Amino acid sequence: MREIRVTMEERKETPPATGNFGDYLELTKPRLSMLSVVTAIVGYLVVDVPWDWMHFIATVVGTSACAGGVAALNQWMERDTDAKMQRTADRPIPSGKVPDGAAFVMGWALCLGGLALLFTFASALAATFALATIISYLAWYTPAKRTSRWSTEIGAIAGAFPPLIGYSAAHGGVEPLGWVLFGVLLFWQIPHFMAIAWMYREDYSAVDFPMLPVRDSSGGAVARWSLINTVALVVVTALPTLLDEATWIYFGGTMLLGLWFMGRAIQFLNPATRDRCAKKLFFASIGWLPLQLGLLVIDRLFLI
């Protein structure tokens, strides 16, 4: 009886999870979601059309809502594995700060609201690409993390759609430059996330995620695959000039940035310094992307 009384008293002292604004904001993975929003903005800005502030804002807000909703639903789906990994155990759901049901409702509300906003005020095609992002991320990538070695590549496909949201919102369709942006995001994500997965491979191994950095204990295949995709990335970034969509000034800047990024990927090949170089590759990828996309936007707006 004493044990029962203590347990009941403890329950009275423990308030139900309600969460504050910061907890719910964290549920949207603001830093990762911002990547989707920024790349959608880039897709919008590279299109040469008359400027419409309301149209642009609707595109940004709609994309933001979809990105935040997907992040919340992803965490709802992965709450069991998040609880087992050191780097994710303090996320809002496994830590008990946000109830499961609240995260589920919030996620779908953001996704549906974002889709409605894009369909009504941006374009039907922009909403379609946003829907493709939601479906591919939640129905393909998230389950694949538990079963497939190719989950990172599947996630890269899902994460490459946002530039097409912005491009199709501004243009009404998608021309080759839009697909170039899709390719940039696709190939960039592989070395970026391979570096992350190598640094946290023990966490991923603890929950039996069969991704390449878990299966490849030496890291040699991880490093080679990162380099292959980095080379493909540099080739894709050169295409705007070859398609007469950017100047040779852009091409020169792109080659310099590409050589820097490839240099980090080549250093990752060295088994003696692989752990240290994984971190360098990760930070290089973070620096490379805004510089590369910014170069394209500046070239399209001011140099062509």
Secondary structure by P-SEA (a helix, b strand, c coil): caaaaaaaaaaaacccccccaaaaaaaaaaaaaaaaaaaaaaaaaaccccccaaaaaaaaaaaaaaaaaaaaaaaaaaaaaaaacccccccccccccccaaaaaaaaaaaaaaaaaaaaccccaaaaaaaaaaaaaaccccccccccccaaaaaaaaaaaaaaaaaaaaacccccaaaaaaaaaaaaaaaaaaaaaaaaaaaaaaaacccccccccccaaaaaaaaaaaaaaaaaaaacccccccccaaaaaaaaaaaaaaaaaaaaaacccaaaaaaaaaaaaaaaaaaaaaaaaaaaacccc
